[in-house]
Amino acid sequence: MLYKRSSQLFAEAEKVIPGGVNSPVRAFKAVGGTPIFVKSAKGAYLYDEDGNRLIDYINSWGPMILGHAYEPVVNAVIEKAKLGTSFGMPTELETQIAALAVAMVPNIDKIRFVNSGTEACMSAVRLARGFTKKDKIIKFAGCYHGHSDSFLIQAGSGAITFGSPNSPGVTAGTAKDTLLARYNDLENVATLIEANKNEIAAIIVEPVAGNMGCIPPNKGFLEGLRQLCTDNGILLIFDEVMTGFRLAAGGVQELLHVTADIVCFGKVIGGGLPVGAFAAREEIMNYLAPLGPVYQAGTLSGNPLAMAAGLAMLQALDSDRTIFKRLEEKTAYLAAGIDKVLKANDVTFTINTIGSMISVHFDAAPVVDFQTAANGDNETFKKFFHGLLQEGIYIAPSAYETWFITDALTYADLDFTIQAIAKVSKTF
Ligand SMILES: *Cc1c(COP(=O)(O)O)cnc(C)c1O
């Protein structure tokens, strides 16, 4: 396949946009070559500016769980747009989506909408600090919680790919309040808590990690975090920006039966429009302005187009809960297929999956944290990525990313993908 016009468009973009992209993960820096410019997308497919059709395993990095241009979402946005695109005043729509989200997700009474996952996590931490009157937080190496200052400490995918785990511009003062732990290592967390007695406001965690590949929590890890938080007056924040409304209607809290104190959302909750949200029980949420002292605001928060898209998406997921099972079955089918063909070609690899998330790592050892994720062979990944691109299959241009399975993918698409991987991995 040729990607000539995409290359030309990228050259134009580079002149006026840093690196030619508005988010670094879209660049092909880690794999070489130039990004694909998309013209349109429908269902499981992307259509690029060169007229190629690509099977899409990124799905806008998660939101398009029902496939691209899902009609109920598109129609809801079109209808709302005719009535005005932003008011800066309350609308009934905001209450409707809030009520539905609160009904779908366990252990939350109230939810506030923002414009991105970054904003959701940043606000959740401020709320936790205000509520507990403590300053420090614990985050895990390789977990990504958006690009706000306190999280840019070994921050997963984008930051790892570009080798700048600690970004310039984050002050030492901010960094000192973020304590770093190893994912899936409870003892490490307990030690940090002991060394910082009564100073820790929150532990923030991707309850299933998705930004260093897909890394499910070991048995007992989340339960252990819950216990440590309860015992030490620390709030447990589940960053479900990736997993929320994806792994189950109620996210990881529902799937793995662990209770968080604050939950962050993004991606699926906006149906492809810029939406984030954070939610908790009433006592915590009432700490937010205008009811409480913790300030948080947004000119476009609860935007009618974004809320219409999100509501249509949540309604679709709420009304047909079999979708999560269907996605899990497709993921298992794909994983089994890839496993078979990579073994047949003597490739060294590990596949991680949970629900509709899957990642392929080119290393034989189990991938359970940032360190083991970083051991993957990046040269093999580059060949894998470009080989698949030539076959018309688009995965993330980084070895640290999760692939997302959508409802729009057919078993024929999955078979095509497995065959393509069989062909490409012969050349490793
Ligand atoms: C994508 C992501 C974010 C950041 O969301 P943005 O909308 O990109 O700001 C935060 N946390 C997790 C777990 C994510 O996957």
The ligand as an ORCA input file, in Angstrom:
! r2SCAN-3c Opt
* xyz 0 1
  C      -6.043      8.492     27.766
  C      -5.840      8.428     29.204
  C      -5.781      9.585     30.005
  C      -5.765     10.970     29.423
  O      -6.942     11.299     28.767
  P      -6.917     12.506     27.705
  O      -8.349     12.622     27.269
  O      -5.986     12.090     26.623
  O      -6.452     13.731     28.416
  C      -5.719      9.431     31.365
  N      -5.694      8.208     31.935
  C      -5.736      7.085     31.203
  C      -5.737      5.760     31.892
  C      -5.785      7.147     29.823
  O      -5.776      6.013     29.110
*
